[in-house]
Amino acid sequence: MGNRIIDLYHDMLQGVDISPVEEISFVDHIMSEQTYESSKRFQKDQAFGMSNLLIFQTSHL
């Protein structure tokens, strides 16, 4: 979903005609989140977030 928002924003800046955003159901959103949370991308994002959180916490003590 985040990538879709970025793509729409970029298109808007370029003057591209943006079609209406399709609505997704809550169930579809949950299923999408579950798929993401079981992906390698999630593991990579989580590791990145945790490493930056540790850096942030130790640098502000």
MOPAC internal coordinates of N, CA, C and O (Angstrom, degrees):
PM7 1SCF
backbone

  N    0.0000 0     0.00 0     0.00 0    0    0    0
  C    1.4472 1     0.00 0     0.00 0    1    0    0
  C    1.5280 1   110.30 1     0.00 0    2    1    0
  O    1.2310 1   120.59 1   140.44 1    3    2    1
  N    1.3184 1   116.47 1   -39.56 1    3    2    1
  C    1.4558 1   119.57 1   179.71 1    5    3    2
  C    1.5161 1   112.31 1   -60.44 1    6    5    3
  O    1.2310 1   120.82 1   138.46 1    7    6    5
  N    1.3323 1   116.03 1   -41.54 1    7    6    5
  C    1.4621 1   119.71 1   178.02 1    9    7    6
  C    1.5172 1   111.08 1   -63.17 1   10    9    7
  O    1.2310 1   120.28 1   142.75 1   11   10    9
  N    1.3047 1   117.07 1   -37.25 1   11   10    9
  C    1.4703 1   121.01 1   179.39 1   13   11   10
  C    1.5265 1   110.22 1   -63.08 1   14   13   11
  O    1.2310 1   120.62 1   138.70 1   15   14   13
  N    1.3215 1   116.42 1   -41.30 1   15   14   13
  C    1.4670 1   120.74 1   178.83 1   17   15   14
  C    1.5222 1   110.28 1   -63.42 1   18   17   15
  O    1.2310 1   120.76 1   135.94 1   19   18   17
  N    1.3244 1   116.15 1   -44.06 1   19   18   17
  C    1.4651 1   120.52 1   179.38 1   21   19   18
  C    1.5244 1   110.36 1   -62.69 1   22   21   19
  O    1.2310 1   120.64 1   136.12 1   23   22   21
  N    1.3395 1   116.38 1   -43.88 1   23   22   21
  C    1.4660 1   120.25 1   178.82 1   25   23   22
  C    1.5261 1   111.36 1   -60.72 1   26   25   23
  O    1.2310 1   120.39 1   135.82 1   27   26   25
  N    1.3296 1   116.86 1   -44.18 1   27   26   25
  C    1.4655 1   120.53 1   179.04 1   29   27   26
  C    1.5236 1   111.30 1   -62.86 1   30   29   27
  O    1.2310 1   120.59 1   137.66 1   31   30   29
  N    1.3280 1   116.47 1   -42.34 1   31   30   29
  C    1.4589 1   120.84 1   179.58 1   33   31   30
  C    1.5271 1   110.32 1   -62.89 1   34   33   31
  O    1.2310 1   120.78 1   135.16 1   35   34   33
  N    1.3253 1   116.12 1   -44.84 1   35   34   33
  C    1.4615 1   120.48 1   179.27 1   37   35   34
  C    1.5260 1   110.40 1   -61.16 1   38   37   35
  O    1.2310 1   120.51 1   134.79 1   39   38   37
  N    1.3300 1   116.63 1   -45.21 1   39   38   37
  C    1.4642 1   120.36 1   178.24 1   41   39   38
  C    1.5246 1   111.19 1   -60.24 1   42   41   39
  O    1.2310 1   120.69 1   138.92 1   43   42   41
  N    1.3256 1   116.29 1   -41.08 1   43   42   41
  C    1.4602 1   120.44 1   178.82 1   45   43   42
  C    1.5267 1   110.89 1   -60.15 1   46   45   43
  O    1.2310 1   120.68 1   136.28 1   47   46   45
  N    1.3349 1   116.30 1   -43.72 1   47   46   45
  C    1.4610 1   120.54 1   179.54 1   49   47   46
  C    1.5237 1   111.75 1   -63.68 1   50   49   47
  O    1.2310 1   120.63 1   147.59 1   51   50   49
  N    1.3246 1   116.40 1   -32.41 1   51   50   49
  C    1.4606 1   121.64 1  -179.18 1   53   51   50
  C    1.5255 1   112.53 1   -83.86 1   54   53   51
  O    1.2310 1   120.36 1   175.67 1   55   54   53
  N    1.3354 1   116.92 1    -4.33 1   55   54   53
  C    1.4536 1   120.75 1   179.53 1   57   55   54
  C    1.5172 1   114.16 1    81.78 1   58   57   55
  O    1.2310 1   120.61 1  -165.27 1   59   58   57
  N    1.3224 1   116.44 1    14.73 1   59   58   57
  C    1.4634 1   120.86 1   179.29 1   61   59   58
  C    1.5226 1   108.79 1   -74.58 1   62   61   59
  O    1.2310 1   120.70 1   -42.38 1   63   62   61
  N    1.3357 1   116.27 1   137.62 1   63   62   61
  C    1.4589 1   120.93 1   177.26 1   65   63   62
  C    1.5259 1   108.60 1   -67.31 1   66   65   63
  O    1.2310 1   120.60 1   -56.98 1   67   66   65
  N    1.3096 1   116.46 1   123.02 1   67   66   65
  C    1.4620 1   121.79 1  -176.22 1   69   67   66
  C    1.5198 1   109.24 1   -98.07 1   70   69   67
  O    1.2310 1   121.41 1   -54.30 1   71   70   69
  N    1.3222 1   114.90 1   125.70 1   71   70   69
  C    1.4633 1   118.71 1   176.61 1   73   71   70
  C    1.5258 1   108.72 1   -77.22 1   74   73   71
  O    1.2310 1   120.24 1   -24.51 1   75   74   73
  N    1.3161 1   117.15 1   155.49 1   75   74   73
  C    1.4704 1   119.60 1   178.98 1   77   75   74
  C    1.5304 1   111.12 1   -56.62 1   78   77   75
  O    1.2310 1   121.26 1   -37.82 1   79   78   77
  N    1.2989 1   115.19 1   142.18 1   79   78   77
  C    1.4630 1   120.76 1   179.72 1   81   79   78
  C    1.5173 1   108.76 1   -75.07 1   82   81   79
  O    1.2310 1   121.40 1   -48.67 1   83   82   81
  N    1.3283 1   114.92 1   131.33 1   83   82   81
  C    1.4581 1   117.69 1   179.22 1   85   83   82
  C    1.5214 1   110.04 1   -73.74 1   86   85   83
  O    1.2310 1   120.82 1   -38.26 1   87   86   85
  N    1.2958 1   116.03 1   141.74 1   87   86   85
  C    1.4524 1   120.99 1   179.06 1   89   87   86
  C    1.5220 1   109.08 1   -85.19 1   90   89   87
  O    1.2310 1   121.01 1   -38.48 1   91   90   89
  N    1.3266 1   115.67 1   141.52 1   91   90   89
  C    1.4547 1   119.52 1   175.28 1   93   91   90
  C    1.5199 1   108.12 1  -115.93 1   94   93   91
  O    1.2310 1   121.22 1   -28.17 1   95   94   93
  N    1.2998 1   115.28 1   151.83 1   95   94   93
  C    1.4574 1   119.24 1  -179.41 1   97   95   94
  C    1.5233 1   109.67 1   -77.19 1   98   97   95
  O    1.2310 1   120.92 1   -17.91 1   99   98   97
  N    1.3092 1   115.84 1   162.09 1   99   98   97
  C    1.4575 1   121.26 1   177.77 1  101   99   98
  C    1.5211 1   110.12 1   -60.21 1  102  101   99
  O    1.2310 1   120.48 1   139.26 1  103  102  101
  N    1.3265 1   116.68 1   -40.74 1  103  102  101
  C    1.4708 1   121.34 1   179.91 1  105  103  102
  C    1.5294 1   109.96 1   -62.36 1  106  105  103
  O    1.2310 1   120.20 1   137.10 1  107  106  105
  N    1.3310 1   117.21 1   -42.90 1  107  106  105
  C    1.4656 1   120.42 1   177.78 1  109  107  106
  C    1.5262 1   111.00 1   -62.23 1  110  109  107
  O    1.2310 1   120.47 1   140.68 1  111  110  109
  N    1.3214 1   116.70 1   -39.32 1  111  110  109
  C    1.4646 1   120.98 1   178.36 1  113  111  110
  C    1.5297 1   110.55 1   -63.24 1  114  113  111
  O    1.2310 1   120.36 1   134.18 1  115  114  113
  N    1.3291 1   116.92 1   -45.82 1  115  114  113
  C    1.4679 1   121.11 1   179.39 1  117  115  114
  C    1.5224 1   110.38 1   -62.01 1  118  117  115
  O    1.2310 1   120.39 1   137.25 1  119  118  117
  N    1.3157 1   116.85 1   -42.75 1  119  118  117
  C    1.4658 1   120.33 1   179.23 1  121  119  118
  C    1.5272 1   111.08 1   -63.45 1  122  121  119
  O    1.2310 1   120.64 1   141.07 1  123  122  121
  N    1.3148 1   116.38 1   -38.93 1  123  122  121
  C    1.4573 1   120.86 1   177.40 1  125  123  122
  C    1.5263 1   110.82 1   -64.38 1  126  125  123
  O    1.2310 1   120.33 1   137.87 1  127  126  125
  N    1.3250 1   116.97 1   -42.13 1  127  126  125
  C    1.4663 1   121.20 1   177.68 1  129  127  126
  C    1.5229 1   111.51 1   -63.27 1  130  129  127
  O    1.2310 1   120.28 1   138.72 1  131  130  129
  N    1.3250 1   117.08 1   -41.28 1  131  130  129
  C    1.4630 1   120.77 1   179.22 1  133  131  130
  C    1.5282 1   110.89 1   -64.30 1  134  133  131
  O    1.2310 1   120.64 1   140.52 1  135  134  133
  N    1.3108 1   116.39 1   -39.48 1  135  134  133
  C    1.4649 1   120.31 1   177.15 1  137  135  134
  C    1.5231 1   109.94 1   -63.17 1  138  137  135
  O    1.2310 1   120.51 1   135.10 1  139  138  137
  N    1.3248 1   116.63 1   -44.90 1  139  138  137
  C    1.4664 1   121.23 1   178.76 1  141  139  138
  C    1.5228 1   110.99 1   -61.95 1  142  141  139
  O    1.2310 1   120.29 1   135.44 1  143  142  141
  N    1.3381 1   117.05 1   -44.56 1  143  142  141
  C    1.4604 1   120.87 1  -176.99 1  145  143  142
  C    1.5247 1   113.01 1   -66.76 1  146  145  143
  O    1.2310 1   119.69 1   162.80 1  147  146  145
  N    1.3101 1   118.19 1   -17.20 1  147  146  145
  C    1.4624 1   120.48 1   177.47 1  149  147  146
  C    1.5334 1   111.38 1  -102.62 1  150  149  147
  O    1.2310 1   120.32 1  -168.32 1  151  150  149
  N    1.3246 1   117.00 1    11.68 1  151  150  149
  C    1.4650 1   120.95 1  -177.14 1  153  151  150
  C    1.5282 1   111.99 1   -98.14 1  154  153  151
  O    1.2310 1   121.56 1   -17.65 1  155  154  153
  N    1.3317 1   114.63 1   162.35 1  155  154  153
  C    1.4627 1   120.34 1   175.00 1  157  155  154
  C    1.5264 1   110.38 1   -66.42 1  158  157  155
  O    1.2310 1   120.44 1   149.19 1  159  158  157
  N    1.3153 1   116.76 1   -30.81 1  159  158  157
  C    1.4658 1   121.04 1   178.57 1  161  159  158
  C    1.5294 1   110.25 1   -61.12 1  162  161  159
  O    1.2310 1   120.47 1   137.55 1  163  162  161
  N    1.3339 1   116.70 1   -42.45 1  163  162  161
  C    1.4577 1   120.84 1   178.48 1  165  163  162
  C    1.5245 1   110.28 1   -61.92 1  166  165  163
  O    1.2310 1   120.63 1   135.88 1  167  166  165
  N    1.3321 1   116.40 1   -44.12 1  167  166  165
  C    1.4640 1   120.14 1   179.58 1  169  167  166
  C    1.5254 1   110.63 1   -60.12 1  170  169  167
  O    1.2310 1   120.73 1   137.58 1  171  170  169
  N    1.3310 1   116.22 1   -42.42 1  171  170  169
  C    1.4629 1   120.89 1   178.47 1  173  171  170
  C    1.5305 1   110.73 1   -65.10 1  174  173  171
  O    1.2310 1   120.31 1   133.91 1  175  174  173
  N    1.3344 1   117.01 1   -46.09 1  175  174  173
  C    1.4668 1   121.20 1   179.20 1  177  175  174
  C    1.5239 1   111.38 1   -62.35 1  178  177  175
  O    1.2310 1   120.65 1   139.88 1  179  178  177
  N    1.3313 1   116.37 1   -40.12 1  179  178  177
  C    1.4579 1   120.94 1  -179.57 1  181  179  178
  C    1.5290 1   110.55 1   -66.14 1  182  181  179
  O    1.2310 1   120.20 1   136.13 1  183  182  181
  N    1.3248 1   117.22 1   -43.87 1  183  182  181
  C    1.4653 1   120.76 1   178.94 1  185  183  182
  C    1.5251 1   110.63 1   -62.20 1  186  185  183
  O    1.2310 1   120.36 1   138.28 1  187  186  185
  N    1.3238 1   116.92 1   -41.72 1  187  186  185
  C    1.4600 1   121.23 1   177.90 1  189  187  186
  C    1.5246 1   110.51 1   -62.06 1  190  189  187
  O    1.2310 1   120.75 1   132.62 1  191  190  189
  N    1.3159 1   116.18 1   -47.38 1  191  190  189
  C    1.4615 1   120.53 1  -179.65 1  193  191  190
  C    1.5163 1   112.59 1   -62.06 1  194  193  191
  O    1.2310 1   120.71 1   136.73 1  195  194  193
  N    1.3193 1   116.25 1   -43.27 1  195  194  193
  C    1.4636 1   119.70 1  -179.03 1  197  195  194
  C    1.5281 1   110.96 1   -66.87 1  198  197  195
  O    1.2310 1   119.64 1   140.13 1  199  198  197
  N    1.3209 1   118.29 1   -39.87 1  199  198  197
  C    1.4636 1   119.79 1   179.95 1  201  199  198
  C    1.5239 1   110.68 1   -66.63 1  202  201  199
  O    1.2310 1   120.13 1   142.15 1  203  202  201
  N    1.3200 1   117.36 1   -37.85 1  203  202  201
  C    1.4616 1   119.85 1   178.06 1  205  203  202
  C    1.5209 1   111.76 1   -73.18 1  206  205  203
  O    1.2310 1   120.07 1   148.26 1  207  206  205
  N    1.3142 1   117.46 1   -31.74 1  207  206  205
  C    1.4575 1   120.89 1   176.45 1  209  207  206
  C    1.5238 1   109.99 1   -64.45 1  210  209  207
  O    1.2310 1   120.37 1   137.01 1  211  210  209
  N    1.3288 1   116.89 1   -42.99 1  211  210  209
  C    1.4636 1   120.22 1   178.92 1  213  211  210
  C    1.5203 1   110.97 1   -63.71 1  214  213  211
  O    1.2310 1   120.13 1   138.86 1  215  214  213
  N    1.3224 1   117.36 1   -41.14 1  215  214  213
  C    1.4656 1   120.89 1   178.12 1  217  215  214
  C    1.5237 1   109.73 1   -63.19 1  218  217  215
  O    1.2310 1   120.15 1   135.65 1  219  218  217
  N    1.3180 1   117.33 1   -44.35 1  219  218  217
  C    1.4568 1   121.82 1  -179.82 1  221  219  218
  C    1.5226 1   111.05 1   -63.13 1  222  221  219
  O    1.2310 1   120.32 1   135.16 1  223  222  221
  N    1.3301 1   116.99 1   -44.84 1  223  222  221
  C    1.4642 1   120.55 1  -177.68 1  225  223  222
  C    1.5227 1   111.19 1   -64.54 1  226  225  223
  O    1.2310 1   119.88 1   136.03 1  227  226  225
  N    1.3306 1   117.84 1   -43.97 1  227  226  225
  C    1.4584 1   119.65 1  -176.96 1  229  227  226
  C    1.5224 1   112.12 1   -73.70 1  230  229  227
  O    1.2310 1   119.78 1   152.85 1  231  230  229
  N    1.3172 1   118.03 1   -27.15 1  231  230  229
  C    1.4620 1   119.49 1  -178.62 1  233  231  230
  C    1.5288 1   112.41 1   -81.93 1  234  233  231
  O    1.2310 1   119.96 1   168.87 1  235  234  233
  N    1.3233 1   117.69 1   -11.13 1  235  234  233
  C    1.4615 1   120.83 1  -179.02 1  237  235  234
  C    1.5263 1   112.62 1  -115.28 1  238  237  235
  O    1.2310 1   120.51 1  -155.23 1  239  238  237
  N    1.3124 1   116.63 1    24.77 1  239  238  237
  C    1.4722 1   119.58 1   178.43 1  241  239  238
  C    1.4990 1   111.70 1   -86.82 1  242  241  239
  O    1.2310 1   120.10 1   180.00 1  243  242  241

